[in-house]
Amino acid sequence: MPILLTAPAHQNGGPDGRGWTRLAINTMAVGVDDECALRPRDYSHLRESHADTRRARWGGYGPCVGSGDCESCPIFQAAPLTLTALTDRVLVRIGAGGSPYLMNRPEDGWASVARRWTWQDLARLNGWEIGRAYRDEHSEGFWLERATSA
């Protein structure tokens, strides 16, 4: 499975080869780096790369920290994380800054006890599947659902 997502190269000749270039800020920016499919930055990219990184495409992931050598990357080598919960579904609310929070009692909104996580840690969560998106009067979020063994 591909983990290293290489940054697109800028083509001075344009897509038609005759110099008619469309402005593409994301590929012309200085310091565009390769990305790692194990470092999603939001729900859509977490869902895209969860369990199978073949769907992941450059853009929306954190930078590669292993200089392209995935075998020696500390993120790739890190052990999966576990989550102990009393129920088979856990709500993850997305805070104002975009950070995910695991909620103890989702019906209480932000008055509930919340545990802040990172998108990267959610990608390494073992035994849970990324569920449907969720929205209520308090915030947006999504469900984590306990994986059932066959």
N, C-alpha and C positions, 0 to 999 in steps of 0.2 A: 504494500500500500504506500502510495506517495505521501511523504510527510513534509518534505521541503517543497515550498511553493515559490518558484523562481519569479522574480519581478519581470514584467514585460519590457522588452527592449524598445526604445524609441526608434522609429523609422523616419529618417529625414526625407525620404522620397515619397512618403505618404502611402496609403493603402493601394493607390492606383499606379504607383511607380513613376509618376510624372511630376511629383512635387506638390500635388494638391493635398496638403496636410490639414486634417481636422485637428482642432485644439483638444488635447487630452491632458488635462492637468495632472491626473494620477500617474501618467507615465513620463511626464516631462519634469517632474519635481526633482529637486536636488536631494540626493541621499535616499532614493528609493531602494529599499533593501528586500532581499528574499524574506519570505515569511514561513512560519511553522504552523502546520495544520493542527498541532496539538495546543495552540494558544489562541482560541477564539476570543473575540471581544464583545460578542452580543449573542442573543438567543438564536437568531437565524444561522449564524456561523457555527454555534455549538451544535445545533441540530444537523447542519450540513456535514459536519466532520465527525459526528458521534458514531462510534463503532466501526465506521468505514470511511477512511479519509480520501477514497478515490473520487468522491463528489466535491471535495474542497478545491476551490480556485483562489488564485492570488487576490488579495484585497479583503480586509476585515479580520485579519489575524495578526498576532504579535510577531515581531521580528525574530528571525532565526538567531539563536544564541550559540549554535554549535559550528558556525562557519561552513554549513552545508554537510557536515559529517554527522549524520543522524545516529550512527552506531555509538558514538561517544557523547552524544547530547545528554545533559543531565535531566532534561524534561522527559526524553524518551526512556531513559533508564530508571526514572523514579517509580516507586511502587504505587499501585493503584490505591486510592483512598476508599475508606468505608464510611457509611453513614448508618447509624443505628436509630431507627424510628419505630414508634409504636404502631403506626398505621402503614398501609401500603401505598399511600399517596402523600406527598409533601409539596406544599406550595412554595414556589420560589418567586418572591416579589422583586421587581426591578426598581431600585431607588432612583431618586432624582438625578444622581450623577451617573447612572447606568450600571451601578454595582448590584449584583444579585444578593438577596437575603433569604435564607431559609426561615420560614415562619412556623412558630410553635402552634398558634391558634389562628389560622387564616381568617376566620369569621370576625375577629377583633380588629382587623385592619392593621395599621401601624402601631396600635396600642399593645399588640401581642409581642411576646419575646421573639426577637429576630437574631439570627446568627449570620453575620456577613461572610460570604465566600467570594472566591474569584472565579471568573469564567474558566480559567485554566484548570483550577481544581475541580470544577464541575465536569470538565472533559475527562478527568482521570477517575471519576467516581465509579466504583465497582458495584454491580448488583442492582443498579437503577437504570431506567430508561428515560429518555427525554420525552415528556408528554406534550399534550396540546397547549397552545397559548391560552392565557386566561386574562380577563380584564374585569374589574369591578370598580366601585366608586372610590377605592383607595389607590389603586395603581394597576399597572400592567404586570404580567408575570407569566409563569408556566408551571405545569405540574411535573414532578418527578414521580415515576411509578416504579414500584419494586418489580424487578425482573422475575418472571416465573420460570423455573427450571422445567425442561421438557421431561 
